[in-house]
Amino acid sequence: MHAHESPIPPFELTITIKASDIDELGHVNNVVYLSWVQDVAIAHWNFLTTAAQREKYVWVALRHEIDYKAEAVFGDAIMARTWTGTARGMRFPRHTEIIHISESGTTKVLASAVTQWCPLDRGNSRPTRLPTEIAAFFGK
């Protein structure tokens, strides 16, 4: 799914590469990309929802699929872009791209990911249906 097919507009988050993100090969470790996928998902959720909604619902990842396309190194300008897909049952897909931005402003996708998330009721930690206003973020 492409960002323009999402039920809601994509969300972007600037990423700063830390020295601790770099592995023995001299580039960002693959596990760090996955943490960025989670960071942008959380930032988007916080942007979309009220404090009361965040107190009621929490998300757990059911599955991550990630394709690594190019490496990032210390000092690179990085952005994470995320958008929602269409929910099926209790699976709510979120797509993410980790993007390098060159000094000239051109972009290159370094990694792309799809995560299947499930909403939980924070009170009992059980899967729960979402109210219409939140389900609409995922085409429901």
N, C-alpha and C positions, 0 to 999 in steps of 0.2 A: 504494500500500500504506500502511496506517495502522500506527502504532507498536504497537498491540495485536495485530497480525497477525505480528509479528516472531518468529523462532525463539527469540530471547533478549530480555531486557528492554532498553528504551531506555537511553541514557546521556546525561547532561546536563553541560554545561560552561558556567560563567559567563564572560562576555566583557566586557572593559573596552575601551571605545572610546577610542582615542588621538587626539590632535590631528592626527596624520599620516594618520588614516583618513578625514578630512573632505575633500571635494573642493570645487571652486570654487562649487558650488551650495549649500554649507553643510550637506550631509548625508554619510553614510558612502558612499564610492565603491563601485560595484558589484563591483569587483575584490576589495575587502576582504571582502565577503560570501563570495566563493569561497575566500579564504584561511581564513576561519572554518570553512567546510565541511571543509577539509583538517585544520585544527587539531583539531576535535572527532573526526574519524575517527582521527587519530593517537593522541589521548588515550584513545579507546575501545579501540583495539588494544593500547595499553600497559597498560590496566586489565585486559583479558581474558587476556593472555598472559604467559608467563614470559620471563625474559631469554634463555634458551636458544632459545625459539621465535622471539623477535625477532632473534636472531643468525642463524637459519637462513632466515627468510622476510622478504621486503619486498614492498610493494605498489606498483603503478603504476596511475595513472588512465587508463582507456581512453576515457571519455566523461563529460562533465558536462552535466546539464540543470538549469537554474536559472530559477525564476520569481520575479521581484521584485514584491512586493505592496504594500509601504509603505516609507517611508524611516526611517532612524534618524539621530539627531543626537547631537552631543557631550553627554555627561551621561546619556543613556538607559541604563536597566538592560537588558542583553541577555543572553540565554541561547541556546546552541546545543544542540539535542536531535537525537540520531542513533539509528538502528536499522538492523538488517540486513534484507535481503530474501532471497529464495530464489535460490540460485546456479543458473546454467545454463551447463554446460560450464566454461569458464575465466573466465566473467563473474560477478562477485560484487557484487551491488547493495548500496548503502548509501544510505539516505534521511536527509535532514537538514532540520530547520526552524531558522531563525533567528527568535527570539521576543523581542518587547519585553514587559517586565514593568512595569506601571504601579505607582505608589505604593500603590494600593489592592489590588494583587496580581492584577489581571486581566491576561490575556495576549493578545497579538496576533501572529500570524505575519507577519513582515516579508518572508521569503523562504523558498522550499522548493526543495530540490535532490535529485536522484538522480545518484549517481556510480557508474559501472561500473568496478570495480577488478579487476585481475588479479594473482594472487600469483606472485612470482618466487622462485627459489632464489637467495639472496644470493651464494652461491659462484660461480655461473656466469651470473647475470642472465637466466636462461631461465624461461619459465612452468613452473609445477610444480603437481602435485597436492598437496593439503593433507592432513595426517593427520586421522583421524576426529574427534578432539577439537576441531580448529579448523574443519573443514568443517561441523560441527554448528552453528556460529554462524550459518551461512547455509542451514540446512535440508537439508544434504546428509548 
